[in-house]
Amino acid sequence: MSSIDYQWLGQQVDFNGALEMQEERVQEIIADREQNGTFYFLEHAPVYTIGLRREEAQLPVHLPHPVVQINRGGLATYHGPGQLVGYLVTDLICQGKDLHAFLRTMEEALIQACAEIGIEAGREEGLTGVWIKGRKVASMGVGVRKWVSMHGFALNITPESLPPFNNINPCGIDGVVMTCLHNEGDWKGSPEEFGQLVHQKMASLLL
């Protein structure tokens, strides 16, 4: 497994720009499987995204922010300021072509990063993502093209990231309560700081 390069994009790249960036990187890795993967970290302007099963997303007719459909699994979620989004573009052939194992590894990286800042996070049986005492802190959805991954996770850092979730049924889970790291412990760091932790953990977990 090649190493994973880290790129912090901040708030300078809009959603479509980040999607184009991932698409270009996917094609580069398909053309040369010896290249490193790239982990892009950023904060998006407010946007709702839905995966391939749009008809199951049950979105309201009127939403306060744009809606974009993309090639990942999962239903509706929200991205916006105060949230860390991580997009990992890497070759999954080295990971045994096992998408489910890759998702579990990404969850584990987030769980370990939370532990580093004194927050005990974990999984909920039968559900994807990362949870803290029954509240969801991170959503995940990965797309794959010729066994190169794209998309990744969105983890709520500050309370600013939470209100827009009230307009949707996040990830199609009835009654889900969304939370953020600042509400769950004493750590009050930035999305960029947490992204550095996630990168370190994910790089150490992949083969």
Summary of the structure (lengths in Angstrom):
residues: 207
radius of gyration: 15.8
end to end distance: 5.6
largest distance: 45.4
contacts: 686
relative contact order: 0.20
helix: 34%
strand: 27%
